[in-house]
Amino acid sequence: MSKKTENAETQQFDFEAALEQLEELVSAMEEGDLSLEQSLQSFEKGIKLTRECQTALSKAEQKVQKLLDDAGTTEPLDFAGDKEDED
């Protein structure tokens, strides 16, 4: 994937808007007023939004790491959410 394509994808995805949509979906599902079909559609959309948000966060983490590497700091960051190192 070229940088131009990657930048266009990054600019197209609005993390805050996706997170807001996800919160609205969860609220609607918690109210229990949705039909089974609507609940399934909301669940599918929620999964898609969650994956997109996770991808955006991962890309942001990689970008931060790259910036730190470019600044001369080459040790990996220990993010509070990372549980891989705790095993």
C-alpha positions in Angstrom: 0.0 0.0 0.0 1.4 3.4 -1.0 1.8 6.2 1.5 -0.7 8.2 -0.5 -3.3 5.5 -0.2 -2.5 5.0 3.5 -2.8 8.7 4.2 -6.2 8.8 2.4 -7.5 5.9 4.5 -6.3 7.6 7.7 -7.9 10.9 6.8 -11.2 9.1 5.9 -11.5 7.3 9.2 -12.8 9.5 12.0 -12.0 7.8 15.3 -14.1 10.0 17.5 -17.1 9.7 15.2 -16.7 5.9 15.1 -16.4 5.8 18.9 -19.6 7.9 19.2 -21.5 5.6 16.9 -20.3 2.6 18.9 -21.5 4.2 22.1 -24.9 4.9 20.5 -25.2 1.3 19.3 -24.4 0.0 22.8 -27.0 2.3 24.4 -29.7 1.3 21.9 -28.9 -2.4 22.5 -28.9 -2.0 26.3 -32.3 -0.4 26.2 -33.7 -3.6 24.8 -36.2 -2.0 22.4 -34.6 -3.4 19.2 -35.9 -6.4 17.3 -33.7 -9.4 17.0 -32.8 -8.4 13.4 -32.0 -4.9 14.5 -29.9 -6.2 17.4 -28.0 -8.4 15.0 -27.4 -5.6 12.6 -26.3 -3.3 15.4 -24.0 -6.0 16.8 -22.4 -6.5 13.4 -21.9 -2.8 12.9 -20.5 -2.6 16.4 -17.9 -5.3 15.7 -16.9 -3.5 12.5 -16.5 -0.2 14.3 -14.5 -1.9 17.1 -12.1 -3.4 14.6 -11.7 -0.1 12.8 -11.0 1.7 16.1 -8.5 -1.0 17.1 -6.7 -0.7 13.7 -6.6 3.1 14.0 -5.2 2.8 17.6 -2.6 0.3 16.4 -1.5 2.5 13.6 -1.3 5.5 16.0 0.9 3.4 18.3 3.1 2.4 15.4 3.5 6.0 14.4 4.4 7.1 17.9 7.0 4.3 18.1 8.4 5.4 14.7 8.6 9.0 15.9 10.4 7.9 19.0 12.8 5.7 17.0 13.5 8.6 14.7 14.3 10.7 17.8 17.0 8.2 18.9 14.9 6.2 21.4 14.8 2.6 20.2 13.4 0.8 23.2 9.8 -0.4 22.8 7.2 1.4 24.9 5.4 -0.4 27.6 1.7 0.5 27.2 -0.6 0.0 30.2 -3.0 -2.1 28.1 -0.3 -4.5 26.9 -0.5 -7.8 28.8 1.8 -9.8 26.6 4.9 -9.0 28.8 3.1 -10.0 32.0 3.0 -13.8 31.2 
